[in-house]
């Protein structure tokens, strides 16, 4: 893939173009009404929170087109698989599930199958779908999500496969209908795409260049959720800290976060993901200044070694990262810290891996999301020499997980005897489930009527991954 392909100007989808899609939704609804059928749709989502947010818009468009939602492929009139391309394992799961859908389509001949999301931005995936998965009716990448009603209508009327996979810098489309997956927690995208081109990451190639939504549009969406009673809002972007760099409005992410937190109501703001390259003291001070902003920071470090960080094209070093952690904890002493780390990046030596372990010990994270390097076709890292065996990578991965499990257990034990405020979000095995401001899972006995409320819980026990307590 050529990076230059992403230098095109961001496309803002016009109100007229979106009205055409609304009309297409109405035409689809009439198509089914003429047959006396209420169609059923299933949307299957892989990957990150941004994909979840995209799926909420896909469901919104399907609902506007007259579809009822179902939670199974069997009997669905349309299936949309929203994919992730970050790791090879996710790709293989998608292809495996796609293959199995030949059987559901045989039992339900009018079923239409679409694949979208990040995998649809990979040319080699598109070619494989064209040649080997003839039961797939349509494929569209993230840049063409807004025109899904048009693609669906074409498949229904013409009975031909459709492809909307052209390369693009990306687009912004405001006003797409949304069908939220719950009434308690909401996702709000503040920007799309990425400009960082980390050497291992496929995201800039499949989601395009960074483009920020206008502040007033983000604030309006958040205000609407808060007025509807949502208790937790997560602001999304591949790198939220670079929000506003492409806008001529003088806003950065700290400004946006501060303004949203002024909206009246009982709610908590979260955000992800931050990039250390653009994180700032200003952001940490804004977080510290408002009780409506969670004192939780997910700040991926990926490696504790400077040579590896340079090979990853991360644009910071170990010292810079540790300085950010110092500033964040200085502003918020009770900050909950989580991060991402990659084990086995091409060429990583045992000594370089030890630097990662020592950084984990130095910082003392509450939790980590850990990965063994997975080469993605089209990225620079996929072409790097990688002499380390899989067995050695697995051994390092285990050592890393063991280290973090010990730290997580210690940090969770420190909660015992403390009272924490939690948002009750569900129930499991006879206990209520909830999350602290820092995102820690807490289970405790209580009535299901408490779901959707904030409660004070005294912590009585802990494990590596969760806390247990009782209502105060």
URNORKA-V255453 format. One record per pair of residues at least 6 apart in sequence whose ideal C-beta (glycine too) atoms are under 8 Angstrom apart, sorted by the first residue. I is the first residue (numbers start at 1). J is the second residue. Records with the same first field share a line. If there is no record, write none. Layout:
I = J, J
This chain:
1 = 123, 205, 378
3 = 197, 204
5 = 167
6 = 167, 169, 204, 205, 208, 209
7 = 169, 209
8 = 168, 169, 209
9 = 169
10 = 169, 170, 171, 172, 208, 209, 211, 246
11 = 168, 169, 170, 171, 172
12 = 171, 172
13 = 146, 171, 172, 173, 174
15 = 175
17 = 146
18 = 146, 173, 174, 175, 176
20 = 150
21 = 61, 146, 147, 148, 149, 150, 176
22 = 64, 149
24 = 65, 149, 150, 152, 153
25 = 61, 64, 65, 66, 149
26 = 65
27 = 153
28 = 65, 66, 149, 152, 153, 156
29 = 64, 65, 66
31 = 153, 156, 157
32 = 38, 39, 66
33 = 66
37 = 77
38 = 66, 68
39 = 66, 67, 68, 77, 78
40 = 67, 68, 69, 70, 75, 76, 77, 78
41 = 59, 62, 67, 68, 69, 70, 76, 77, 78, 79, 80
42 = 69, 70, 71, 72, 73, 76, 78, 79, 80
43 = 55, 58, 59, 62, 69, 79, 80, 82
44 = 73, 79, 80, 81, 82, 97
45 = 51, 52, 55, 82
46 = 81, 82, 83, 84, 90, 93, 94, 117
47 = 82, 83, 84, 86, 90, 117, 118
48 = 84, 86
49 = 187, 234, 236, 272
50 = 187, 189, 192, 236, 237, 238
51 = 82, 83, 84, 117, 118
52 = 181, 187
53 = 187, 188, 189, 236
54 = 82, 116, 117, 142, 145
55 = 80, 82, 181
56 = 178, 179, 180, 181, 187
57 = 145, 176, 177, 178
58 = 80, 82, 116, 145, 148
59 = 69, 178, 179, 181
60 = 176, 177, 178, 179
61 = 148, 149, 176, 177
62 = 69, 78, 80, 179
63 = 69, 177, 179
64 = 149, 177
65 = 149, 152
67 = 77, 78
69 = 179
70 = 76
73 = 79, 101, 104
74 = 104, 107, 108
75 = 104, 108
76 = 104, 108, 111
77 = 108, 110, 111, 112
78 = 111, 112, 113, 114, 152
79 = 101, 104, 111, 112, 113, 114
80 = 114, 115, 116, 148
81 = 94, 97, 98, 113, 114, 115, 116, 117
82 = 116, 117
83 = 90, 91, 94, 115, 116, 117, 118, 119, 120
84 = 90, 117, 118, 119
85 = 91, 117, 118, 119, 121, 122, 125, 202, 206, 376
86 = 118, 201, 202, 203, 374, 376
87 = 371, 374
88 = 374, 375, 376
89 = 374
91 = 119, 125
94 = 115, 119
95 = 128, 133
98 = 113, 115, 133, 136
99 = 133
101 = 113, 135
102 = 135
104 = 111
105 = 111, 113, 135
112 = 137, 138, 152, 155, 156
113 = 135, 136, 137, 138
114 = 136, 137, 138, 139, 140, 148, 151, 152
115 = 129, 136, 138, 139
116 = 139, 140, 141, 142, 145, 148
117 = 141, 142
118 = 141, 142, 202, 203, 206, 207
119 = 125, 206
120 = 126, 139, 140, 141, 142, 165, 206
121 = 141, 142, 143, 165, 205, 206, 207
122 = 202, 205, 206, 377, 378
123 = 165
124 = 377
126 = 139, 163, 165
129 = 136, 139
130 = 163
136 = 161
137 = 155, 161, 162
138 = 151, 152, 155, 161, 162, 163, 164
139 = 162, 163, 164, 165
140 = 147, 148, 151, 162, 163, 164, 165
141 = 164, 165, 166, 168, 206
142 = 170, 192, 206, 207, 208
143 = 166, 168, 170, 171, 208
144 = 151, 164, 165, 166
145 = 173, 176
146 = 171, 173, 176
147 = 164
151 = 162, 164
154 = 160, 162
155 = 161, 162
168 = 208
169 = 193, 208, 209, 211
170 = 192, 193, 207, 208, 209, 211
171 = 211
172 = 192, 211, 213
174 = 213, 217
180 = 186
183 = 228, 229, 230, 452
184 = 230, 231, 232, 423, 425, 451, 452
185 = 230, 231, 232, 233, 234, 425
186 = 225, 230, 232, 233, 234
187 = 233, 234, 236
188 = 218, 221, 222, 225, 233, 234, 235, 236
189 = 213, 235, 236, 237
190 = 212, 213, 218, 235, 236, 237, 240, 243, 253, 256, 271
191 = 210, 211, 212, 213, 237, 238, 239, 240, 242, 243
192 = 207, 208, 210, 211, 237, 238
193 = 203, 204, 207, 208, 209, 210, 211, 238
194 = 201, 203, 204, 207, 209, 210, 238, 239
195 = 204, 209, 210, 239, 242
196 = 204, 238, 239, 275, 277, 313, 314, 315
197 = 204, 313
198 = 302, 312, 313, 314
199 = 311, 312, 313, 379, 380, 381, 384
200 = 312, 342, 345, 373, 375, 376, 379, 381
201 = 376, 379
202 = 376, 378, 379
203 = 238
205 = 378, 379
207 = 238
210 = 238, 239, 242, 245, 246
211 = 246
212 = 243, 244, 245, 246, 247
214 = 247, 249
215 = 244, 247, 249, 251, 255, 256, 259
218 = 235, 256, 260
219 = 256, 259, 260, 263
222 = 233, 260, 263
223 = 263
225 = 233
226 = 233, 263, 264, 265, 267
227 = 265
230 = 267
231 = 266, 267, 268, 423, 452, 454
232 = 267, 268, 269, 270, 423, 435
233 = 260, 267, 268, 269, 270
234 = 269, 270, 271, 272
235 = 256, 257, 260, 269, 270, 271, 272
236 = 271, 272
237 = 243, 271, 273
238 = 273
239 = 273, 274, 275, 277, 278
240 = 253, 271, 272, 273, 274
241 = 253, 274, 275, 277, 278, 279, 280, 283
242 = 253, 275, 277, 278
243 = 251, 252, 253, 256
244 = 250, 251, 252, 253, 255, 256
245 = 252
252 = 282
253 = 271, 283
254 = 280, 282, 283, 285, 286
257 = 269, 271, 283, 286, 287, 293
258 = 286, 289, 290
260 = 269
261 = 269, 286, 290, 292, 293
266 = 454
267 = 292
268 = 292, 293, 294, 423, 437
269 = 290, 292, 293, 294
270 = 294, 296, 439
272 = 298
273 = 298, 300
274 = 283, 297, 298, 299, 300
275 = 300
276 = 299, 300, 301, 314, 316, 320, 321, 324
277 = 314, 315, 316
279 = 299, 324, 328
281 = 327, 331
284 = 327, 328, 330, 331, 332
285 = 331
286 = 293
287 = 293, 294, 295, 297, 331, 332
288 = 295, 331, 332
294 = 437, 438, 439
295 = 332, 334, 335, 336, 437, 438
296 = 335, 336, 337, 338, 437, 438, 439
297 = 328, 335, 336, 337, 338
298 = 338, 339, 340
299 = 321, 324, 325, 328, 337, 338, 339
300 = 339, 340, 341
301 = 321, 339, 340, 341, 359, 363
302 = 309, 312, 314, 340, 341, 342, 345
303 = 309, 312, 314, 341, 342, 345, 348, 352, 355, 356
304 = 318, 355, 356, 357, 358, 359, 360
305 = 318, 348, 352, 353, 355, 356
306 = 317, 318
307 = 352
308 = 345, 347, 348, 352, 355
309 = 316, 317, 318
310 = 317
311 = 345, 346, 347, 381, 384
312 = 342, 345, 381
313 = 380
318 = 355, 359
321 = 359
322 = 359, 362, 363
325 = 337, 363
328 = 335, 337
329 = 335, 337
334 = 438
335 = 438
336 = 366, 436, 437, 438, 439, 440
337 = 363, 364, 365, 366
338 = 365, 366, 367, 368, 369, 439
339 = 363, 365, 368, 369
340 = 368, 369, 370, 371
341 = 356, 360, 368, 369, 370, 371, 400
342 = 371, 372, 373
343 = 353, 356, 370, 371, 372, 373, 393, 396, 397, 400
344 = 372, 373, 386, 388, 392, 393, 396, 397
345 = 373, 381
346 = 373, 375, 381, 384, 385, 386, 388
347 = 384, 385, 386, 387, 388
348 = 388
350 = 396
353 = 396
356 = 400
357 = 399, 400, 403
360 = 368, 400, 403, 404, 407
361 = 403, 407
364 = 407, 411
365 = 404, 407, 408
366 = 408, 411, 438, 440
367 = 404, 408, 465
368 = 400, 404
370 = 397, 400, 401, 404
372 = 393, 394, 397
373 = 381, 386, 393
375 = 381, 382, 386
376 = 382
405 = 464
408 = 464, 465
409 = 462, 463, 464
412 = 440, 462, 463, 464, 465, 466, 467
413 = 462
415 = 440, 459, 462, 467
416 = 459, 460, 461, 462
417 = 458, 459
418 = 458, 459
419 = 456, 457, 458, 459, 472
420 = 436, 437, 440, 442, 456, 457, 459, 467, 469
421 = 436, 437, 454, 455, 456, 457
422 = 434, 435, 436, 442, 454, 455, 456, 457
423 = 434, 435, 453, 454
424 = 432, 433, 434, 446, 450, 451, 452, 453, 454, 455
425 = 433, 434, 435, 451, 452
426 = 432, 433, 451
427 = 433, 448, 451
428 = 443
430 = 445
431 = 443, 444, 445, 446
432 = 443, 444, 445, 446, 448, 450, 451
433 = 441, 442, 443
434 = 441, 442, 443, 444, 455, 457
435 = 441, 442
436 = 442, 467
440 = 466, 467
441 = 465, 466, 467
442 = 457, 459, 466, 467, 468, 469
443 = 466, 467, 468, 469
444 = 457, 468, 469, 470, 471
445 = 470, 471
446 = 455, 471
455 = 471
456 = 471, 472
457 = 469, 470, 471, 472
458 = 469, 470, 471, 472
459 = 467, 468, 469
460 = 468, 469, 470
461 = 467, 468, 469
462 = 468
